[in-house]
Amino acid sequence: MATTLTSKGQVTIPKQIRDALNLAPGCSVDFSVNREGDVVIHKVAARLSRQPDRFESARGKADVKWRTDDLMALLRSESEG
């Protein structure tokens, strides 16, 4: 099964190959060339122990529902005093 290389060096992975490797949009793949010169594509396994985002622990933690006017009044009163 042939495909065409674009001017950006991209190709579409044929559906039979995507299905065989269980590839979906967003999946990572790895390419290598074996001794015979064949290109081999591998699905990259999802990392089970990904490094946490440095902001992850802070996300969704605010439990105070500030109104803009109240927050601005608080900020202004501190900067004036």
C-alpha positions as CSV (number, residue, x, y, z in Angstrom):
1,M,0.0,0.0,0.0
2,A,1.5,3.2,-1.2
3,T,1.1,6.8,0.1
4,T,2.4,10.1,-1.0
5,L,4.9,12.3,0.8
6,T,3.8,15.9,1.3
7,S,6.0,18.9,0.8
8,K,6.3,19.1,4.6
9,G,7.6,15.5,4.8
10,Q,4.3,14.1,6.1
11,V,2.5,10.9,5.1
12,T,-0.8,9.4,6.1
13,I,-0.5,6.1,7.9
14,P,-2.8,3.7,6.0
15,K,-5.9,2.6,7.9
16,Q,-4.9,-1.1,7.9
17,I,-1.7,-0.1,9.8
18,R,-3.5,2.2,12.2
19,D,-6.0,-0.5,13.0
20,A,-3.3,-3.1,13.4
21,L,-1.4,-0.9,15.9
22,N,-4.5,0.4,17.5
23,L,-3.5,4.0,16.7
24,A,-5.9,6.8,17.4
25,P,-5.5,10.6,17.0
26,G,-3.0,11.8,19.5
27,C,-1.1,8.5,19.9
28,S,2.6,8.8,19.8
29,V,4.6,6.6,17.4
30,D,8.3,5.9,17.0
31,F,10.1,5.2,13.7
32,S,13.2,3.3,13.2
33,V,15.2,1.7,10.3
34,N,16.2,-1.9,10.6
35,R,19.3,-3.5,9.0
36,E,17.6,-4.3,5.8
37,G,16.6,-0.6,5.4
38,D,13.0,-1.1,6.2
39,V,11.2,1.6,8.2
40,V,9.5,0.2,11.3
41,I,6.8,2.1,13.1
42,H,6.0,1.3,16.8
43,K,3.2,2.6,18.9
44,V,4.7,4.3,22.0
45,A,3.3,3.0,25.2
46,A,1.6,5.6,27.4
47,R,3.8,6.4,30.3
48,L,2.3,5.2,33.5
49,S,4.4,7.3,35.8
50,R,4.3,10.6,34.0
51,Q,6.0,13.5,35.8
52,P,3.3,15.7,37.4
53,D,2.7,19.2,36.1
54,R,4.2,21.7,38.6
55,F,0.8,23.4,38.7
56,E,-1.3,20.2,39.0
57,S,-1.6,20.4,42.8
58,A,-3.0,24.0,42.6
59,R,-5.6,23.4,39.9
60,G,-9.2,23.6,41.1
61,K,-8.3,24.4,44.7
62,A,-9.8,27.8,45.0
63,D,-13.0,27.6,47.0
64,V,-13.6,31.3,47.4
65,K,-16.0,32.8,44.8
66,W,-14.8,36.3,44.4
67,R,-16.9,38.9,42.7
68,T,-14.8,41.3,40.6
69,D,-16.0,44.4,42.4
70,D,-15.2,42.9,45.9
71,L,-11.7,41.8,44.8
72,M,-10.9,45.1,43.2
73,A,-12.1,46.9,46.4
74,L,-9.9,44.7,48.5
75,L,-6.9,45.2,46.3
76,R,-7.4,49.0,46.1
77,S,-7.8,49.3,49.9
78,E,-4.5,47.5,50.6
79,S,-2.6,49.5,48.0
80,E,-3.9,52.9,49.3
81,G,-3.1,52.1,53.0
